[in-house]
């Protein structure tokens, strides 16, 4: 009996002085490590978010672009009036794929040519509110092959704006407010200036003379009073709905050479002009087909 009582006392002392403190200590260690683990996780998350933020706002350098990958956001354009697209990086407003930038009907309004990735070959910036093309807009983007600025508010293009684009083959300035044309790059294959306010005085006599590869020339729905000098390479010429009232034997042919044939010209549209083509029969003797227009 006495032995059992002594054993119970010993068990109580062991629990009170040895086991209980050990349990409390272990619990405290677990709580401590748990708290520190949660703190470490939070610190790691904070560090991750901070690094993401810094990465997002860091300016992208030229070396960041790779022609075989999707473009990263380009530098933001110069500061302009608040609330315009020019306040934001191009590739946040536009769709940037390898070699191509699509900026169509951008919201908020895009009022100038956006800053482009260096390797841009195709720019589609249609139906925005771009008002002016400056000499600096494309000076560093020598890889451009196609520019489509249809449906903007462009009324002015600075001299030399396109002259450094030695690879440019397709340029559309249709549906703008141009009253004169700039100098155009020599390798153009297709040029579209339909639906502007071009008059003959705004198109230099040699505006197209140096375009030795031009095939498609679209100048319809303007205010031209005469047919400009057309290169031999042109196959399709659209001049409908202008103010052309007369043509000459040298407009399309060579009046002093009755044997001359213009082999490339397949389509000429002069409909919607005040000119009566029947009055100029010698003007078409070199053509494979008659121009489309009024003959009575």
One Martini backbone bead per residue (centre of mass of N, CA, C, O) as a GRO file, in nm:
protein
  296
    1UNK     BB    1   0.061   0.062  -0.023
    2UNK     BB    2   0.303   0.245   0.014
    3UNK     BB    3   0.417   0.193  -0.265
    4UNK     BB    4   0.183   0.312  -0.433
    5UNK     BB    5   0.196   0.597  -0.316
    6UNK     BB    6   0.487   0.659  -0.404
    7UNK     BB    7   0.436   0.624  -0.710
    8UNK     BB    8   0.232   0.855  -0.744
    9UNK     BB    9   0.418   1.081  -0.651
   10UNK     BB   10   0.636   1.042  -0.870
   11UNK     BB   11   0.450   1.095  -1.117
   12UNK     BB   12   0.371   1.384  -1.038
   13UNK     BB   13   0.655   1.503  -1.040
   14UNK     BB   14   0.728   1.435  -1.331
   15UNK     BB   15   0.501   1.599  -1.466
   16UNK     BB   16   0.555   1.876  -1.325
   17UNK     BB   17   0.895   1.900  -1.368
   18UNK     BB   18   0.925   1.765  -1.675
   19UNK     BB   19   0.692   1.722  -1.884
   20UNK     BB   20   0.542   1.997  -1.886
   21UNK     BB   21   0.781   2.180  -1.969
   22UNK     BB   22   0.838   2.029  -2.235
   23UNK     BB   23   0.566   2.084  -2.369
   24UNK     BB   24   0.579   2.392  -2.355
   25UNK     BB   25   0.843   2.421  -2.511
   26UNK     BB   26   0.750   2.283  -2.772
   27UNK     BB   27   0.513   2.473  -2.823
   28UNK     BB   28   0.682   2.727  -2.839
   29UNK     BB   29   0.861   2.639  -3.074
   30UNK     BB   30   0.632   2.596  -3.274
   31UNK     BB   31   0.522   2.884  -3.263
   32UNK     BB   32   0.782   3.023  -3.345
   33UNK     BB   33   0.826   2.877  -3.617
   34UNK     BB   34   0.550   2.944  -3.735
   35UNK     BB   35   0.576   3.248  -3.727
   36UNK     BB   36   0.839   3.258  -3.895
   37UNK     BB   37   0.725   3.121  -4.146
   38UNK     BB   38   0.508   3.333  -4.206
   39UNK     BB   39   0.707   3.567  -4.222
   40UNK     BB   40   0.876   3.455  -4.452
   41UNK     BB   41   0.649   3.438  -4.658
   42UNK     BB   42   0.577   3.738  -4.655
   43UNK     BB   43   0.858   3.839  -4.735
   44UNK     BB   44   0.867   3.689  -5.003
   45UNK     BB   45   0.616   3.822  -5.126
   46UNK     BB   46   0.717   4.112  -5.106
   47UNK     BB   47   0.971   4.070  -5.277
   48UNK     BB   48   0.824   3.978  -5.534
   49UNK     BB   49   0.646   4.229  -5.579
   50UNK     BB   50   0.879   4.429  -5.592
   51UNK     BB   51   1.022   4.298  -5.833
   52UNK     BB   52   0.782   4.328  -6.027
   53UNK     BB   53   0.758   4.633  -6.016
   54UNK     BB   54   1.045   4.701  -6.106
   55UNK     BB   55   1.023   4.550  -6.379
   56UNK     BB   56   0.777   4.709  -6.500
   57UNK     BB   57   0.927   5.010  -6.469
   58UNK     BB   58   1.153   4.933  -6.632
   59UNK     BB   59   1.348   5.015  -6.878
   60UNK     BB   60   1.377   4.918  -7.201
   61UNK     BB   61   1.621   4.786  -7.383
   62UNK     BB   62   1.760   4.688  -7.671
   63UNK     BB   63   1.860   4.402  -7.553
   64UNK     BB   64   1.560   4.297  -7.484
   65UNK     BB   65   1.542   4.235  -7.778
   66UNK     BB   66   1.398   3.970  -7.984
   67UNK     BB   67   1.326   3.853  -8.298
   68UNK     BB   68   1.215   3.556  -8.168
   69UNK     BB   69   1.024   3.732  -7.989
   70UNK     BB   70   0.823   3.885  -7.791
   71UNK     BB   71   0.750   4.191  -7.722
   72UNK     BB   72   0.828   4.425  -7.511
   73UNK     BB   73   0.787   4.699  -7.355
   74UNK     BB   74   0.813   5.010  -7.447
   75UNK     BB   75   0.883   5.311  -7.439
   76UNK     BB   76   0.762   5.586  -7.356
   77UNK     BB   77   0.644   5.854  -7.456
   78UNK     BB   78   0.636   6.160  -7.459
   79UNK     BB   79   0.515   6.399  -7.289
   80UNK     BB   80   0.176   6.486  -7.263
   81UNK     BB   81  -0.126   6.508  -7.242
   82UNK     BB   82  -0.337   6.408  -7.028
   83UNK     BB   83  -0.517   6.111  -7.126
   84UNK     BB   84  -0.327   5.978  -7.326
   85UNK     BB   85  -0.152   5.734  -7.499
   86UNK     BB   86   0.140   5.876  -7.454
   87UNK     BB   87   0.160   5.780  -7.137
   88UNK     BB   88   0.200   5.490  -7.258
   89UNK     BB   89   0.306   5.205  -7.338
   90UNK     BB   90   0.269   5.060  -7.634
   91UNK     BB   91   0.225   4.743  -7.533
   92UNK     BB   92  -0.041   4.833  -7.365
   93UNK     BB   93  -0.213   4.940  -7.626
   94UNK     BB   94  -0.093   4.721  -7.802
   95UNK     BB   95  -0.013   4.473  -8.037
   96UNK     BB   96   0.281   4.269  -7.981
   97UNK     BB   97   0.462   4.117  -8.221
   98UNK     BB   98   0.672   3.969  -8.419
   99UNK     BB   99   0.733   4.260  -8.609
  100UNK     BB  100   0.444   4.362  -8.488
  101UNK     BB  101   0.210   4.650  -8.476
  102UNK     BB  102  -0.115   4.702  -8.313
  103UNK     BB  103  -0.295   5.031  -8.348
  104UNK     BB  104  -0.637   5.017  -8.311
  105UNK     BB  105  -0.847   5.214  -8.173
  106UNK     BB  106  -0.732   5.374  -7.937
  107UNK     BB  107  -0.765   5.358  -7.573
  108UNK     BB  108  -0.677   5.626  -7.554
  109UNK     BB  109  -0.589   5.866  -7.748
  110UNK     BB  110  -0.396   5.868  -8.047
  111UNK     BB  111  -0.179   6.154  -8.156
  112UNK     BB  112   0.081   5.975  -8.210
  113UNK     BB  113   0.350   5.814  -8.277
  114UNK     BB  114   0.467   5.546  -8.145
  115UNK     BB  115   0.686   5.376  -7.970
  116UNK     BB  116   0.911   5.147  -8.115
  117UNK     BB  117   1.039   4.870  -8.171
  118UNK     BB  118   1.326   4.812  -8.342
  119UNK     BB  119   1.203   4.542  -8.514
  120UNK     BB  120   0.991   4.678  -8.676
  121UNK     BB  121   0.797   4.596  -8.982
  122UNK     BB  122   0.483   4.630  -8.879
  123UNK     BB  123   0.244   4.900  -8.902
  124UNK     BB  124  -0.082   4.940  -8.731
  125UNK     BB  125  -0.248   5.279  -8.714
  126UNK     BB  126  -0.563   5.271  -8.726
  127UNK     BB  127  -0.801   5.476  -8.626
  128UNK     BB  128  -0.706   5.755  -8.510
  129UNK     BB  129  -0.541   6.085  -8.387
  130UNK     BB  130  -0.324   6.148  -8.585
  131UNK     BB  131  -0.163   6.463  -8.699
  132UNK     BB  132   0.159   6.395  -8.709
  133UNK     BB  133   0.470   6.365  -8.892
  134UNK     BB  134   0.790   6.314  -8.797
  135UNK     BB  135   1.136   6.277  -8.836
  136UNK     BB  136   1.149   6.090  -8.555
  137UNK     BB  137   0.943   5.850  -8.565
  138UNK     BB  138   1.144   5.655  -8.783
  139UNK     BB  139   1.466   5.684  -8.760
  140UNK     BB  140   1.515   5.390  -8.585
  141UNK     BB  141   1.316   5.213  -8.798
  142UNK     BB  142   1.470   5.041  -9.050
  143UNK     BB  143   1.271   4.769  -9.066
  144UNK     BB  144   1.049   4.884  -9.224
  145UNK     BB  145   0.778   4.769  -9.461
  146UNK     BB  146   0.504   4.864  -9.308
  147UNK     BB  147   0.258   5.137  -9.328
  148UNK     BB  148  -0.057   5.202  -9.146
  149UNK     BB  149  -0.255   5.529  -9.141
  150UNK     BB  150  -0.543   5.489  -9.156
  151UNK     BB  151  -0.776   5.706  -9.026
  152UNK     BB  152  -0.676   5.991  -8.953
  153UNK     BB  153  -0.538   6.347  -8.889
  154UNK     BB  154  -0.336   6.398  -9.115
  155UNK     BB  155  -0.169   6.722  -9.225
  156UNK     BB  156   0.143   6.652  -9.150
  157UNK     BB  157   0.474   6.604  -9.309
  158UNK     BB  158   0.785   6.581  -9.265
  159UNK     BB  159   1.075   6.609  -9.393
  160UNK     BB  160   1.212   6.284  -9.400
  161UNK     BB  161   1.022   6.071  -9.251
  162UNK     BB  162   1.088   5.820  -9.487
  163UNK     BB  163   1.392   5.815  -9.607
  164UNK     BB  164   1.524   5.589  -9.398
  165UNK     BB  165   1.323   5.370  -9.532
  166UNK     BB  166   1.472   5.130  -9.727
  167UNK     BB  167   1.236   4.885  -9.683
  168UNK     BB  168   0.991   5.025  -9.778
  169UNK     BB  169   0.678   4.905  -9.954
  170UNK     BB  170   0.425   5.000  -9.763
  171UNK     BB  171   0.199   5.290  -9.792
  172UNK     BB  172  -0.061   5.432  -9.577
  173UNK     BB  173  -0.266   5.759  -9.605
  174UNK     BB  174  -0.549   5.710  -9.582
  175UNK     BB  175  -0.787   5.902  -9.452
  176UNK     BB  176  -0.701   6.210  -9.439
  177UNK     BB  177  -0.547   6.570  -9.442
  178UNK     BB  178  -0.389   6.604  -9.700
  179UNK     BB  179  -0.216   6.859  -9.923
  180UNK     BB  180   0.065   6.703  -9.916
  181UNK     BB  181   0.359   6.543 -10.018
  182UNK     BB  182   0.615   6.362  -9.946
  183UNK     BB  183   0.892   6.208  -9.954
  184UNK     BB  184   0.969   5.896 -10.098
  185UNK     BB  185   1.064   5.588 -10.090
  186UNK     BB  186   1.216   5.395 -10.346
  187UNK     BB  187   1.084   5.089 -10.258
  188UNK     BB  188   0.807   5.125 -10.332
  189UNK     BB  189   0.506   4.938 -10.426
  190UNK     BB  190   0.285   5.077 -10.229
  191UNK     BB  191   0.050   5.362 -10.262
  192UNK     BB  192  -0.181   5.533 -10.026
  193UNK     BB  193  -0.400   5.849 -10.082
  194UNK     BB  194  -0.678   5.823 -10.025
  195UNK     BB  195  -0.879   6.045  -9.896
  196UNK     BB  196  -0.799   6.356  -9.934
  197UNK     BB  197  -0.650   6.706 -10.014
  198UNK     BB  198  -0.517   6.684 -10.289
  199UNK     BB  199  -0.315   6.881 -10.491
  200UNK     BB  200  -0.106   6.953 -10.742
  201UNK     BB  201   0.071   7.155 -10.567
  202UNK     BB  202   0.119   6.902 -10.347
  203UNK     BB  203   0.261   6.756 -10.604
  204UNK     BB  204   0.538   6.681 -10.718
  205UNK     BB  205   0.666   6.613 -11.023
  206UNK     BB  206   0.885   6.396 -10.868
  207UNK     BB  207   0.737   6.216 -10.650
  208UNK     BB  208   0.754   5.926 -10.844
  209UNK     BB  209   1.018   5.897 -11.016
  210UNK     BB  210   1.203   5.721 -10.794
  211UNK     BB  211   0.988   5.483 -10.817
  212UNK     BB  212   1.111   5.183 -10.949
  213UNK     BB  213   0.878   4.971 -10.790
  214UNK     BB  214   0.609   5.072 -10.850
  215UNK     BB  215   0.261   4.940 -10.879
  216UNK     BB  216   0.073   5.089 -10.664
  217UNK     BB  217  -0.151   5.379 -10.724
  218UNK     BB  218  -0.336   5.580 -10.481
  219UNK     BB  219  -0.545   5.895 -10.567
  220UNK     BB  220  -0.824   5.896 -10.469
  221UNK     BB  221  -1.024   6.130 -10.349
  222UNK     BB  222  -0.944   6.426 -10.442
  223UNK     BB  223  -0.791   6.754 -10.593
  224UNK     BB  224  -0.686   6.693 -10.867
  225UNK     BB  225  -0.602   6.852 -11.192
  226UNK     BB  226  -0.373   6.633 -11.254
  227UNK     BB  227  -0.158   6.410 -11.385
  228UNK     BB  228   0.093   6.263 -11.272
  229UNK     BB  229   0.392   6.129 -11.281
  230UNK     BB  230   0.432   5.798 -11.416
  231UNK     BB  231   0.572   5.519 -11.372
  232UNK     BB  232   0.646   5.230 -11.555
  233UNK     BB  233   0.569   5.015 -11.316
  234UNK     BB  234   0.280   5.073 -11.322
  235UNK     BB  235  -0.043   4.895 -11.303
  236UNK     BB  236  -0.210   5.060 -11.079
  237UNK     BB  237  -0.442   5.342 -11.130
  238UNK     BB  238  -0.594   5.578 -10.901
  239UNK     BB  239  -0.813   5.882 -11.003
  240UNK     BB  240  -1.077   5.899 -10.884
  241UNK     BB  241  -1.237   6.166 -10.780
  242UNK     BB  242  -1.146   6.441 -10.908
  243UNK     BB  243  -1.024   6.749 -11.107
  244UNK     BB  244  -0.981   6.632 -11.388
  245UNK     BB  245  -0.988   6.801 -11.723
  246UNK     BB  246  -0.704   6.695 -11.849
  247UNK     BB  247  -0.495   6.565 -12.114
  248UNK     BB  248  -0.214   6.411 -12.275
  249UNK     BB  249   0.010   6.246 -12.484
  250UNK     BB  250   0.216   6.230 -12.213
  251UNK     BB  251   0.076   6.101 -11.970
  252UNK     BB  252   0.117   5.781 -12.084
  253UNK     BB  253   0.268   5.858 -12.333
  254UNK     BB  254   0.451   5.923 -12.649
  255UNK     BB  255   0.390   6.158 -12.878
  256UNK     BB  256   0.680   6.104 -13.051
  257UNK     BB  257   0.592   5.778 -13.018
  258UNK     BB  258   0.399   5.542 -13.191
  259UNK     BB  259   0.561   5.266 -13.078
  260UNK     BB  260   0.487   5.297 -12.798
  261UNK     BB  261   0.469   5.072 -12.511
  262UNK     BB  262   0.279   5.005 -12.218
  263UNK     BB  263   0.310   4.707 -12.042
  264UNK     BB  264   0.207   4.740 -11.726
  265UNK     BB  265  -0.061   4.878 -11.770
  266UNK     BB  266  -0.391   4.766 -11.655
  267UNK     BB  267  -0.507   5.019 -11.466
  268UNK     BB  268  -0.734   5.301 -11.518
  269UNK     BB  269  -0.882   5.555 -11.310
  270UNK     BB  270  -1.119   5.840 -11.420
  271UNK     BB  271  -1.361   5.841 -11.268
  272UNK     BB  272  -1.513   6.137 -11.152
  273UNK     BB  273  -1.424   6.333 -11.376
  274UNK     BB  274  -1.438   6.613 -11.603
  275UNK     BB  275  -1.316   6.446 -11.813
  276UNK     BB  276  -1.310   6.386 -12.172
  277UNK     BB  277  -1.169   6.115 -12.324
  278UNK     BB  278  -1.262   6.149 -12.629
  279UNK     BB  279  -1.062   6.408 -12.676
  280UNK     BB  280  -0.798   6.183 -12.625
  281UNK     BB  281  -0.696   5.942 -12.829
  282UNK     BB  282  -0.365   5.972 -12.816
  283UNK     BB  283  -0.336   5.892 -12.497
  284UNK     BB  284  -0.387   5.547 -12.553
  285UNK     BB  285  -0.198   5.393 -12.769
  286UNK     BB  286   0.002   5.244 -12.542
  287UNK     BB  287  -0.233   5.082 -12.435
  288UNK     BB  288  -0.409   4.783 -12.356
  289UNK     BB  289  -0.623   4.976 -12.209
  290UNK     BB  290  -0.875   5.163 -12.126
  291UNK     BB  291  -0.981   5.391 -11.941
  292UNK     BB  292  -1.175   5.466 -11.670
  293UNK     BB  293  -1.457   5.662 -11.795
  294UNK     BB  294  -1.547   5.944 -11.975
  295UNK     BB  295  -1.689   5.946 -12.337
  296UNK     BB  296  -1.946   6.192 -12.335
   0.00000   0.00000   0.00000
